[in-house]
Amino acid sequence: DAGVTQSPTHLIKTRGQQVTLRCSPKSGHDTVSWYQQALGQGPQFIFQYYEEEERQRGNFPDRFSGHQFPNYSSELNVNALLLGDSALYLCASSFARTSEQYFGPGTRLTVT
Amino acid sequence: EDQVTQSPEALRLQEGESSSLNCSYTVSGLRGLFWYRQDPGKGPEFLFTLYSAGEEKEKERLKATLTKKESFLHITAPKPEDSATYLCAVQPEYGQNFVFGPGTRLSVLP
């Protein structure tokens, strides 16, 4: 049973650039959530997608946007990158009727 | 505002030395409390879900308990492979998001 997968594993970008991160949910899951984890801190909720719509959003600026596709996979887009966007970006999937979220390995984004 | 704190920030144990990690939370109605284990540079690994005060869950050397304001993760006779950061998260009753604590870094020395 394939777990949550994310790509790429690592990414280095320059300030002002744009980045797209990708996530495939665990088999049977239809809901995808994105989190940002700074070094030494717990993950912070960015937003959640269900039925191709943003269901809930955390306290992140509009530079962070997302999309969910009919096959339940998802993308996270960040525009106008800032140095402070450097972090581990985690994708988590769940089945809409349950609470448990299963995380992928993350994408390490470094902004220089 | 929903909030989760964890203590201690870091814990060093000798192999076989049992201890407990604490997770305290304030939330506007609790849908669930979750424990995760995270190894350096990797995504969190799901351990337990607790839904109501008095509930307990066990897995190998780990046991999680829940009260109305806090949860404990008890580690019995830990081994070096239990070394990791342990994260606690709550899901508010009317939200989809998880609110995470900062984690407890556990080191188990042989």
gemmi code that builds the backbone of each chain (N, CA, C; Angstrom):
import gemmi

chains = {
    "A": [
        ("ASP", (0.849, -1.192, 0.000), (0.000, 0.000, 0.000), (0.885, 1.242, 0.000)),
        ("ALA", (0.789, 2.051, -1.078), (1.634, 3.225, -1.192), (1.197, 4.270, -0.180)),
        ("GLY", (2.178, 4.850, 0.493), (1.882, 5.912, 1.425), (1.832, 7.247, 0.707)),
        ("VAL", (1.899, 8.331, 1.440), (1.891, 9.670, 0.873), (3.258, 9.937, 0.230)),
        ("THR", (3.250, 10.413, -0.993), (4.504, 10.734, -1.658), (4.543, 12.214, -1.993)),
        ("GLN", (5.751, 12.791, -1.965), (5.938, 14.207, -2.270), (7.134, 14.378, -3.192)),
        ("SER", (7.038, 15.393, -4.044), (8.172, 15.713, -4.906), (8.257, 17.218, -5.105)),
        ("PRO", (9.472, 17.752, -5.289), (10.750, 17.042, -5.158), (11.119, 16.859, -3.687)),
        ("THR", (12.239, 16.210, -3.429), (12.717, 15.996, -2.062), (13.353, 17.268, -1.525)),
        ("HIS", (14.170, 17.864, -2.349), (14.845, 19.110, -1.980), (14.724, 20.105, -3.124)),
        ("LEU", (14.770, 21.402, -2.756), (14.626, 22.457, -3.752), (15.344, 23.705, -3.257)),
        ("ILE", (16.117, 24.316, -4.132), (16.760, 25.582, -3.789), (16.272, 26.635, -4.761)),
        ("LYS", (15.755, 27.746, -4.229), (15.226, 28.838, -5.047), (15.809, 30.156, -4.570)),
        ("THR", (15.670, 31.158, -5.409), (16.137, 32.507, -5.105), (14.957, 33.384, -4.700)),
        ("ARG", (15.200, 34.348, -3.835), (14.143, 35.289, -3.430), (13.422, 35.862, -4.643)),
        ("GLY", (12.090, 35.934, -4.542), (11.281, 36.487, -5.619), (10.789, 35.453, -6.619)),
        ("GLN", (11.398, 34.269, -6.629), (10.961, 33.234, -7.555), (9.678, 32.573, -7.065)),
        ("GLN", (9.160, 31.686, -7.907), (7.949, 30.937, -7.582), (8.298, 29.458, -7.529)),
        ("VAL", (7.550, 28.687, -6.712), (7.839, 27.266, -6.579), (6.525, 26.475, -6.543)),
        ("THR", (6.570, 25.264, -7.076), (5.424, 24.351, -7.021), (5.870, 23.035, -6.407)),
        ("LEU", (5.165, 22.611, -5.367), (5.433, 21.337, -4.705), (4.257, 20.405, -4.957)),
        ("ARG", (4.543, 19.108, -5.047), (3.510, 18.145, -5.412), (3.339, 17.051, -4.369)),
        ("CYS", (2.123, 16.539, -4.299), (1.783, 15.532, -3.295), (0.783, 14.536, -3.871)),
        ("SER", (1.043, 13.255, -3.651), (0.068, 12.206, -3.979), (-0.391, 11.563, -2.680)),
        ("PRO", (-1.685, 11.522, -2.429), (-2.161, 11.005, -1.137), (-2.046, 9.491, -1.044)),
        ("LYS", (-2.173, 9.016, 0.171), (-2.219, 7.576, 0.442), (-3.424, 6.978, -0.281)),
        ("SER", (-3.275, 5.741, -0.751), (-4.351, 5.070, -1.469), (-5.639, 5.051, -0.635)),
        ("GLY", (-6.744, 5.476, -1.243), (-8.031, 5.491, -0.553), (-8.351, 6.803, 0.140)),
        ("HIS", (-7.393, 7.707, 0.198), (-7.620, 9.007, 0.839), (-8.044, 10.039, -0.194)),
        ("ASP", (-8.921, 10.976, 0.242), (-9.442, 11.972, -0.685), (-9.206, 13.401, -0.217)),
        ("THR", (-8.546, 13.568, 0.907), (-8.336, 14.899, 1.492), (-6.845, 15.126, 1.684)),
        ("VAL", (-6.396, 16.313, 1.292), (-4.974, 16.649, 1.405), (-4.814, 17.952, 2.187)),
        ("SER", (-3.907, 17.934, 3.161), (-3.571, 19.126, 3.935), (-2.092, 19.428, 3.748)),
        ("TRP", (-1.763, 20.707, 3.779), (-0.371, 21.138, 3.655), (0.055, 21.856, 4.936)),
        ("TYR", (1.294, 21.582, 5.347), (1.862, 22.191, 6.544), (3.256, 22.729, 6.230)),
        ("GLN", (3.654, 23.767, 6.957), (5.015, 24.298, 6.891), (5.677, 24.045, 8.238)),
        ("GLN", (6.877, 23.473, 8.210), (7.594, 23.203, 9.451), (8.962, 23.868, 9.418)),
        ("ALA", (9.131, 24.898, 10.223), (10.439, 25.531, 10.370), (11.299, 24.667, 11.283)),
        ("LEU", (12.595, 24.853, 11.186), (13.536, 24.038, 11.945), (13.286, 24.166, 13.442)),
        ("GLY", (13.121, 23.029, 14.117), (12.951, 23.039, 15.563), (11.556, 23.375, 16.047)),
        ("GLN", (10.595, 23.494, 15.106), (9.223, 23.837, 15.476), (8.258, 22.760, 15.002)),
        ("GLY", (7.033, 22.816, 15.523), (6.003, 21.913, 15.043), (5.430, 22.396, 13.718)),
        ("PRO", (4.805, 21.510, 12.965), (4.195, 21.911, 11.689), (3.091, 22.939, 11.897)),
        ("GLN", (2.974, 23.879, 10.928), (1.892, 24.874, 10.950), (0.996, 24.666, 9.739)),
        ("PHE", (-0.306, 24.669, 9.980), (-1.307, 24.380, 8.962), (-1.379, 25.499, 7.936)),
        ("ILE", (-1.277, 25.123, 6.648), (-1.404, 26.105, 5.573), (-2.830, 26.101, 5.032)),
        ("PHE", (-3.268, 24.960, 4.481), (-4.651, 24.794, 4.024), (-4.952, 23.329, 3.769)),
        ("GLN", (-6.247, 23.065, 3.556), (-6.718, 21.702, 3.287), (-7.610, 21.705, 2.056)),
        ("TYR", (-7.461, 20.667, 1.228), (-8.275, 20.512, 0.029), (-9.112, 19.242, 0.085)),
        ("TYR", (-10.354, 19.382, -0.305), (-11.293, 18.252, -0.381), (-12.226, 18.509, -1.551)),
        ("GLU", (-12.460, 17.515, -2.360), (-13.310, 17.641, -3.550), (-12.874, 18.834, -4.390)),
        ("GLU", (-11.584, 18.978, -4.541), (-10.947, 19.982, -5.411), (-11.178, 21.416, -4.954)),
        ("GLU", (-11.607, 21.580, -3.702), (-11.824, 22.929, -3.187), (-11.054, 23.130, -1.875)),
        ("GLU", (-10.640, 24.363, -1.622), (-9.982, 24.691, -0.368), (-11.024, 24.710, 0.722)),
        ("ARG", (-10.876, 23.813, 1.689), (-11.882, 23.661, 2.745), (-11.603, 24.582, 3.921)),
        ("GLN", (-10.327, 24.731, 4.258), (-9.953, 25.597, 5.382), (-8.554, 26.111, 5.130)),
        ("ARG", (-8.270, 27.314, 5.639), (-6.980, 27.937, 5.435), (-6.422, 28.423, 6.757)),
        ("GLY", (-5.132, 28.255, 6.945), (-4.454, 28.778, 8.122), (-4.018, 30.209, 7.913)),
        ("ASN", (-3.196, 30.696, 8.812), (-2.774, 32.092, 8.792), (-1.556, 32.281, 7.885)),
        ("PHE", (-1.747, 32.083, 6.614), (-0.691, 32.254, 5.622), (-1.167, 33.245, 4.556)),
        ("PRO", (-0.228, 34.056, 4.001), (-0.621, 35.063, 3.005), (-1.062, 34.430, 1.688)),
        ("ASP", (-1.649, 35.272, 0.846), (-2.163, 34.811, -0.446), (-1.066, 34.337, -1.384)),
        ("ARG", (0.185, 34.610, -1.044), (1.288, 34.092, -1.875), (1.278, 32.557, -1.889)),
        ("PHE", (0.645, 31.984, -0.885), (0.519, 30.522, -0.800), (-0.830, 30.127, -1.409)),
        ("SER", (-0.787, 29.307, -2.424), (-2.022, 28.846, -3.055), (-1.880, 27.369, -3.370)),
        ("GLY", (-3.020, 26.756, -3.651), (-2.969, 25.327, -3.898), (-3.997, 24.874, -4.906)),
        ("HIS", (-3.945, 23.596, -5.156), (-4.891, 23.007, -6.102), (-5.004, 21.525, -5.793)),
        ("GLN", (-6.199, 20.972, -6.011), (-6.366, 19.534, -5.915), (-6.951, 19.036, -7.225)),
        ("PHE", (-6.434, 17.940, -7.712), (-6.849, 17.375, -8.994), (-7.891, 16.275, -8.787)),
        ("PRO", (-8.590, 15.893, -9.876), (-9.631, 14.850, -9.749), (-9.110, 13.536, -9.167)),
        ("ASN", (-7.818, 13.237, -9.335), (-7.271, 11.987, -8.769), (-6.823, 12.184, -7.316)),
        ("TYR", (-7.173, 13.314, -6.714), (-6.921, 13.674, -5.307), (-5.503, 14.184, -5.044)),
        ("SER", (-4.605, 14.105, -6.029), (-3.278, 14.667, -5.823), (-3.392, 16.181, -5.682)),
        ("SER", (-2.317, 16.793, -5.190), (-2.409, 18.219, -4.875), (-1.090, 18.914, -5.160)),
        ("GLU", (-1.173, 20.216, -5.382), (0.000, 21.069, -5.542), (-0.066, 22.227, -4.562)),
        ("LEU", (1.101, 22.638, -4.101), (1.238, 23.852, -3.296), (2.114, 24.809, -4.096)),
        ("ASN", (1.626, 26.005, -4.325), (2.377, 27.029, -5.036), (2.707, 28.174, -4.092)),
        ("VAL", (3.947, 28.628, -4.151), (4.345, 29.801, -3.371), (4.964, 30.811, -4.331)),
        ("ASN", (4.404, 32.003, -4.366), (4.917, 33.080, -5.222), (5.785, 34.041, -4.437)),
        ("ALA", (6.617, 34.784, -5.161), (7.428, 35.852, -4.556), (8.120, 35.363, -3.293)),
        ("LEU", (8.918, 34.332, -3.444), (9.551, 33.691, -2.301), (10.367, 34.650, -1.453)),
        ("LEU", (10.258, 34.466, -0.130), (11.030, 35.210, 0.853), (11.992, 34.261, 1.556)),
        ("LEU", (13.045, 34.823, 2.153), (13.993, 33.981, 2.889), (13.268, 33.178, 3.964)),
        ("GLY", (12.268, 33.781, 4.592), (11.508, 33.146, 5.660), (10.642, 31.986, 5.213)),
        ("ASP", (10.529, 31.774, 3.913), (9.757, 30.629, 3.404), (10.581, 29.350, 3.432)),
        ("SER", (11.858, 29.464, 3.756), (12.697, 28.271, 3.864), (12.175, 27.387, 4.996)),
        ("ALA", (11.858, 26.143, 4.674), (11.241, 25.244, 5.654), (11.065, 23.870, 5.031)),
        ("LEU", (10.579, 22.940, 5.842), (10.143, 21.629, 5.361), (8.640, 21.730, 5.112)),
        ("TYR", (8.208, 21.434, 3.901), (6.792, 21.487, 3.556), (6.238, 20.065, 3.534)),
        ("LEU", (5.244, 19.877, 4.364), (4.669, 18.545, 4.570), (3.270, 18.471, 3.992)),
        ("CYS", (3.002, 17.364, 3.360), (1.673, 17.053, 2.862), (1.124, 15.920, 3.724)),
        ("ALA", (-0.143, 16.005, 4.071), (-0.794, 14.946, 4.844), (-2.102, 14.580, 4.163)),
        ("SER", (-2.421, 13.295, 4.150), (-3.692, 12.890, 3.548), (-4.562, 12.179, 4.578)),
        ("SER", (-5.850, 12.218, 4.329), (-6.811, 11.562, 5.208), (-8.057, 11.226, 4.396)),
        ("PHE", (-8.902, 10.392, 4.985), (-10.200, 10.121, 4.387), (-11.199, 11.057, 5.045)),
        ("ALA", (-12.029, 11.703, 4.259), (-12.856, 12.805, 4.726), (-13.615, 12.495, 6.010)),
        ("ARG", (-14.024, 11.263, 6.184), (-14.861, 10.953, 7.337), (-14.054, 10.578, 8.569)),
        ("THR", (-12.722, 10.539, 8.449), (-11.887, 10.252, 9.621), (-10.945, 11.407, 9.868)),
        ("SER", (-10.413, 11.482, 11.068), (-9.544, 12.599, 11.419), (-8.077, 12.315, 11.181)),
        ("GLU", (-7.663, 11.059, 11.222), (-6.247, 10.739, 11.218), (-5.586, 11.180, 9.927)),
        ("GLN", (-4.500, 11.918, 10.047), (-3.749, 12.393, 8.898), (-2.413, 11.669, 8.839)),
        ("TYR", (-2.068, 11.239, 7.637), (-0.812, 10.532, 7.399), (0.082, 11.424, 6.553)),
        ("PHE", (1.325, 11.593, 7.018), (2.221, 12.553, 6.402), (3.178, 11.912, 5.397)),
        ("GLY", (3.543, 12.719, 4.413), (4.592, 12.338, 3.484), (5.948, 12.698, 4.047)),
        ("PRO", (7.018, 12.417, 3.273), (8.382, 12.670, 3.754), (8.774, 14.145, 3.743)),
        ("GLY", (7.988, 14.970, 3.034), (8.274, 16.392, 3.012), (9.154, 16.823, 1.858)),
        ("THR", (9.087, 18.114, 1.549), (9.986, 18.763, 0.593), (10.748, 19.848, 1.345)),
        ("ARG", (12.062, 19.743, 1.314), (12.903, 20.760, 1.971), (13.149, 21.892, 0.984)),
        ("LEU", (12.591, 23.084, 1.279), (12.759, 24.258, 0.423), (13.753, 25.215, 1.071)),
        ("THR", (14.758, 25.580, 0.316), (15.734, 26.572, 0.762), (15.649, 27.770, -0.166)),
        ("VAL", (15.453, 28.949, 0.407), (15.387, 30.190, -0.366), (16.633, 31.014, -0.064)),
        ("THR", (17.380, 31.358, -1.115), (18.633, 32.093, -0.917), (18.537, 33.510, -1.469)),
    ],
    "B": [
        ("GLU", (-7.856, 31.293, 21.378), (-7.001, 30.724, 20.337), (-6.555, 29.318, 20.747)),
        ("ASP", (-6.640, 28.388, 19.812), (-6.224, 27.009, 20.078), (-4.707, 26.944, 20.233)),
        ("GLN", (-4.244, 26.233, 21.267), (-2.813, 26.222, 21.570), (-2.396, 24.885, 22.173)),
        ("VAL", (-1.174, 24.457, 21.825), (-0.610, 23.215, 22.353), (0.801, 23.489, 22.841)),
        ("THR", (1.094, 23.070, 24.063), (2.453, 23.162, 24.591), (2.916, 21.769, 24.983)),
        ("GLN", (4.219, 21.545, 24.882), (4.776, 20.240, 25.218), (5.966, 20.417, 26.153)),
        ("SER", (6.097, 19.484, 27.085), (7.237, 19.515, 27.998), (7.677, 18.091, 28.306)),
        ("PRO", (8.988, 17.896, 28.590), (10.015, 18.923, 28.445), (10.333, 19.186, 26.976)),
        ("GLU", (11.153, 20.203, 26.738), (11.561, 20.507, 25.367), (12.477, 19.398, 24.848)),
        ("ALA", (13.351, 18.908, 25.721), (14.268, 17.828, 25.374), (14.425, 16.915, 26.582)),
        ("LEU", (14.666, 15.631, 26.317), (14.774, 14.634, 27.383), (15.812, 13.604, 27.000)),
        ("ARG", (16.745, 13.375, 27.901), (17.766, 12.353, 27.675), (17.551, 11.245, 28.693)),
        ("LEU", (17.421, 10.033, 28.221), (17.195, 8.876, 29.079), (18.255, 7.823, 28.820)),
        ("GLN", (18.551, 7.049, 29.847), (19.369, 5.864, 29.645), (18.449, 4.740, 29.146)),
        ("GLU", (18.998, 3.850, 28.363), (18.215, 2.709, 27.891), (17.590, 1.992, 29.086)),
        ("GLY", (16.267, 1.745, 29.005), (15.562, 1.077, 30.088), (14.963, 2.004, 31.132)),
        ("GLU", (15.285, 3.302, 31.054), (14.791, 4.272, 32.043), (13.455, 4.841, 31.567)),
        ("SER", (12.371, 4.452, 32.183), (11.026, 4.862, 31.771), (10.767, 6.326, 32.131)),
        ("SER", (9.906, 6.983, 31.336), (9.560, 8.382, 31.597), (8.267, 8.736, 30.867)),
        ("SER", (7.836, 9.988, 31.052), (6.610, 10.464, 30.414), (6.834, 11.825, 29.774)),
        ("LEU", (6.169, 12.033, 28.623), (6.160, 13.319, 27.947), (4.767, 13.922, 28.123)),
        ("ASN", (4.735, 15.256, 28.270), (3.464, 15.930, 28.529), (3.032, 16.792, 27.351)),
        ("CYS", (1.737, 16.801, 27.082), (1.143, 17.677, 26.071), (-0.057, 18.371, 26.722)),
        ("SER", (0.007, 19.682, 26.851), (-1.100, 20.461, 27.408), (-1.765, 21.254, 26.298)),
        ("TYR", (-3.089, 21.339, 26.335), (-3.767, 22.000, 25.235), (-4.941, 22.850, 25.703)),
        ("THR", (-5.210, 23.902, 24.934), (-6.440, 24.670, 25.075), (-7.056, 24.723, 23.692)),
        ("VAL", (-8.297, 24.288, 23.603), (-8.957, 24.213, 22.294), (-10.446, 24.419, 22.502)),
        ("SER", (-11.073, 25.026, 21.495), (-12.506, 25.290, 21.575), (-13.271, 24.045, 21.157)),
        ("GLY", (-13.287, 23.048, 22.024), (-13.902, 21.771, 21.692), (-12.887, 20.866, 21.029)),
        ("LEU", (-12.765, 19.642, 21.514), (-11.732, 18.742, 21.002), (-12.364, 17.652, 20.151)),
        ("ARG", (-11.923, 17.585, 18.878), (-12.374, 16.477, 18.041), (-11.450, 15.278, 18.236)),
        ("GLY", (-10.144, 15.531, 18.405), (-9.198, 14.452, 18.608), (-7.830, 14.983, 18.989)),
        ("LEU", (-7.048, 14.163, 19.680), (-5.661, 14.485, 20.020), (-4.787, 13.398, 19.417)),
        ("PHE", (-3.702, 13.809, 18.794), (-2.885, 12.897, 17.999), (-1.433, 12.971, 18.457)),
        ("TRP", (-0.779, 11.820, 18.515), (0.655, 11.754, 18.770), (1.355, 11.243, 17.513)),
        ("TYR", (2.490, 11.913, 17.206), (3.316, 11.530, 16.075), (4.754, 11.414, 16.534)),
        ("ARG", (5.495, 10.605, 15.821), (6.947, 10.510, 15.992), (7.590, 11.061, 14.734)),
        ("GLN", (8.647, 11.890, 14.891), (9.329, 12.442, 13.724), (10.826, 12.257, 13.865)),
        ("ASP", (11.421, 11.586, 12.875), (12.867, 11.441, 12.798), (13.428, 12.623, 12.016)),
        ("PRO", (14.701, 12.989, 12.258), (15.282, 14.182, 11.617), (15.142, 14.164, 10.096)),
        ("GLY", (14.630, 15.258, 9.532), (14.519, 15.404, 8.091), (13.412, 14.586, 7.447)),
        ("LYS", (12.551, 13.968, 8.242), (11.483, 13.132, 7.701), (10.117, 13.645, 8.138)),
        ("GLY", (9.061, 13.115, 7.512), (7.716, 13.493, 7.888), (7.275, 12.788, 9.165)),
        ("PRO", (6.327, 13.380, 9.885), (5.814, 12.754, 11.108), (5.156, 11.404, 10.825)),
        ("GLU", (5.381, 10.463, 11.731), (4.796, 9.126, 11.631), (3.688, 9.001, 12.669)),
        ("PHE", (2.491, 8.634, 12.220), (1.330, 8.549, 13.098), (1.518, 7.466, 14.161)),
        ("LEU", (1.187, 7.819, 15.422), (1.257, 6.849, 16.519), (-0.135, 6.533, 17.080)),
        ("PHE", (-0.826, 7.562, 17.606), (-2.094, 7.344, 18.306), (-3.092, 8.461, 18.027)),
        ("THR", (-4.376, 8.109, 18.142), (-5.457, 9.078, 18.215), (-6.223, 8.836, 19.515)),
        ("LEU", (-6.520, 9.899, 20.247), (-7.331, 9.832, 21.460), (-8.492, 10.802, 21.296)),
        ("TYR", (-9.695, 10.367, 21.685), (-10.869, 11.191, 21.433), (-11.538, 11.733, 22.685)),
        ("SER", (-11.418, 11.011, 23.814), (-12.148, 11.473, 24.997), (-11.329, 11.227, 26.254)),
        ("ALA", (-11.589, 12.039, 27.275), (-10.880, 11.936, 28.556), (-11.028, 10.533, 29.127)),
        ("GLY", (-9.917, 9.993, 29.613), (-9.917, 8.647, 30.171), (-9.473, 7.580, 29.193)),
        ("GLU", (-9.400, 7.956, 27.919), (-9.014, 6.989, 26.893), (-7.506, 6.714, 26.958)),
        ("GLU", (-7.110, 5.474, 26.673), (-5.712, 5.069, 26.644), (-5.470, 4.227, 25.398)),
        ("LYS", (-4.264, 4.371, 24.819), (-3.858, 3.550, 23.675), (-2.432, 3.093, 23.922)),
        ("GLU", (-2.114, 1.877, 23.477), (-0.776, 1.328, 23.666), (-0.227, 0.776, 22.360)),
        ("LYS", (1.095, 0.908, 22.200), (1.778, 0.326, 21.059), (3.213, 0.063, 21.466)),
        ("GLU", (3.561, -1.194, 21.577), (4.901, -1.607, 21.989), (5.265, -0.925, 23.325)),
        ("ARG", (6.299, -0.102, 23.345), (6.758, 0.506, 24.595), (6.056, 1.835, 24.890)),
        ("LEU", (5.132, 2.246, 24.058), (4.458, 3.530, 24.186), (3.014, 3.366, 24.659)),
        ("LYS", (2.613, 4.287, 25.539), (1.226, 4.323, 25.996), (0.794, 5.781, 26.102)),
        ("ALA", (-0.314, 6.108, 25.448), (-0.827, 7.475, 25.462), (-2.111, 7.532, 26.267)),
        ("THR", (-2.236, 8.594, 27.091), (-3.428, 8.800, 27.900), (-3.931, 10.217, 27.692)),
        ("LEU", (-5.215, 10.435, 28.001), (-5.834, 11.739, 27.744), (-6.703, 12.151, 28.923)),
        ("THR", (-6.535, 13.433, 29.353), (-7.447, 14.043, 30.305), (-8.097, 15.231, 29.607)),
        ("LYS", (-8.885, 16.016, 30.339), (-9.598, 17.123, 29.707), (-8.676, 18.255, 29.272)),
        ("LYS", (-7.455, 18.314, 29.861), (-6.573, 19.431, 29.541), (-5.195, 19.012, 29.076)),
        ("GLU", (-4.868, 17.695, 29.184), (-3.539, 17.278, 28.790), (-3.509, 15.808, 28.402)),
        ("SER", (-2.403, 15.458, 27.752), (-2.166, 14.074, 27.365), (-0.742, 13.720, 27.764)),
        ("PHE", (-0.539, 12.456, 28.084), (0.794, 11.972, 28.421), (1.163, 10.845, 27.466)),
        ("LEU", (2.440, 10.837, 27.091), (2.991, 9.714, 26.330), (4.016, 9.050, 27.243)),
        ("HIS", (3.667, 7.858, 27.712), (4.535, 7.119, 28.620), (5.418, 6.190, 27.794)),
        ("ILE", (6.715, 6.205, 28.102), (7.662, 5.332, 27.393), (8.270, 4.389, 28.431)),
        ("THR", (8.001, 3.113, 28.233), (8.457, 2.092, 29.182), (9.693, 1.394, 28.637)),
        ("ALA", (10.743, 1.356, 29.467), (11.999, 0.679, 29.097), (12.435, 1.040, 27.685)),
        ("PRO", (12.686, 2.342, 27.430), (13.018, 2.762, 26.063), (14.326, 2.180, 25.562)),
        ("LYS", (14.420, 2.101, 24.226), (15.617, 1.636, 23.541), (16.165, 2.789, 22.703)),
        ("PRO", (17.439, 2.728, 22.301), (18.012, 3.812, 21.482), (17.193, 4.127, 20.229)),
        ("GLU", (16.539, 3.127, 19.645), (15.743, 3.366, 18.433), (14.471, 4.168, 18.694)),
        ("ASP", (14.160, 4.416, 19.966), (13.019, 5.279, 20.301), (13.402, 6.762, 20.253)),
        ("SER", (14.679, 7.046, 20.038), (15.136, 8.435, 19.945), (14.497, 9.104, 18.740)),
        ("ALA", (13.827, 10.238, 18.969), (13.118, 10.973, 17.922), (12.482, 12.197, 18.578)),
        ("THR", (11.832, 13.023, 17.762), (10.994, 14.090, 18.295), (9.554, 13.595, 18.317)),
        ("TYR", (8.888, 13.766, 19.441), (7.494, 13.343, 19.582), (6.599, 14.580, 19.564)),
        ("LEU", (5.687, 14.594, 18.602), (4.789, 15.719, 18.391), (3.382, 15.378, 18.843)),
        ("CYS", (2.747, 16.357, 19.460), (1.350, 16.248, 19.869), (0.543, 17.256, 19.046)),
        ("ALA", (-0.638, 16.885, 18.620), (-1.493, 17.792, 17.850), (-2.941, 17.623, 18.284)),
        ("VAL", (-3.706, 18.711, 18.222), (-5.140, 18.639, 18.497), (-5.904, 19.100, 17.262)),
        ("GLN", (-7.073, 18.521, 17.086), (-7.970, 18.967, 16.032), (-9.195, 19.575, 16.701)),
        ("PRO", (-9.473, 20.864, 16.449), (-10.648, 21.500, 17.050), (-11.936, 20.840, 16.555)),
        ("GLU", (-12.961, 20.950, 17.375), (-14.231, 20.283, 17.082), (-14.817, 20.739, 15.748)),
        ("TYR", (-14.682, 22.035, 15.430), (-15.289, 22.564, 14.213), (-14.263, 22.948, 13.156)),
        ("GLY", (-13.077, 22.360, 13.218), (-12.055, 22.680, 12.232), (-11.497, 21.435, 11.579)),
        ("GLN", (-10.831, 21.663, 10.463), (-10.185, 20.563, 9.751), (-8.696, 20.514, 10.033)),
        ("ASN", (-8.159, 21.607, 10.591), (-6.718, 21.719, 10.777), (-6.255, 21.010, 12.036)),
        ("PHE", (-4.990, 20.669, 12.029), (-4.320, 20.183, 13.231), (-3.480, 21.328, 13.791)),
        ("VAL", (-3.517, 21.502, 15.121), (-2.654, 22.472, 15.797), (-1.577, 21.675, 16.527)),
        ("PHE", (-0.344, 21.866, 16.118), (0.761, 21.089, 16.667), (1.471, 21.837, 17.785)),
        ("GLY", (2.006, 21.059, 18.733), (2.940, 21.593, 19.698), (4.341, 21.605, 19.095)),
        ("PRO", (5.303, 22.169, 19.834), (6.677, 22.266, 19.316), (7.449, 20.965, 19.364)),
        ("GLY", (6.918, 19.978, 20.100), (7.584, 18.688, 20.155), (8.510, 18.520, 21.349)),
        ("THR", (8.793, 17.281, 21.688), (9.798, 16.907, 22.690), (10.858, 16.055, 22.005)),
        ("ARG", (12.115, 16.515, 22.097), (13.223, 15.739, 21.506), (13.707, 14.732, 22.517)),
        ("LEU", (13.527, 13.460, 22.193), (13.913, 12.378, 23.087), (15.195, 11.727, 22.589)),
        ("SER", (16.155, 11.599, 23.491), (17.395, 10.865, 23.186), (17.511, 9.730, 24.193)),
        ("VAL", (17.682, 8.510, 23.700), (17.852, 7.342, 24.558), (19.264, 6.822, 24.355)),
        ("LEU", (20.034, 6.868, 25.410), (21.444, 6.496, 25.326), (21.635, 5.023, 25.680)),
        ("PRO", (22.496, 4.318, 24.931), (22.702, 2.878, 25.214), (23.484, 2.673, 26.510)),
    ],
}
model = gemmi.Model(1)
for chain_id, residues in chains.items():
    chain = gemmi.Chain(chain_id)
    for i, (resn, *xyz) in enumerate(residues, 1):
        res = gemmi.Residue()
        res.name, res.seqid = resn, gemmi.SeqId(i, " ")
        for name, pos in zip(("N", "CA", "C"), xyz):
            atom = gemmi.Atom()
            atom.name, atom.element = name, gemmi.Element(name[0])
            atom.pos, atom.b_iso = gemmi.Position(*pos), 0.0
            res.add_atom(atom)
        chain.add_residue(res)
    model.add_chain(chain)
structure = gemmi.Structure()
structure.add_model(model)
structure.setup_entities()
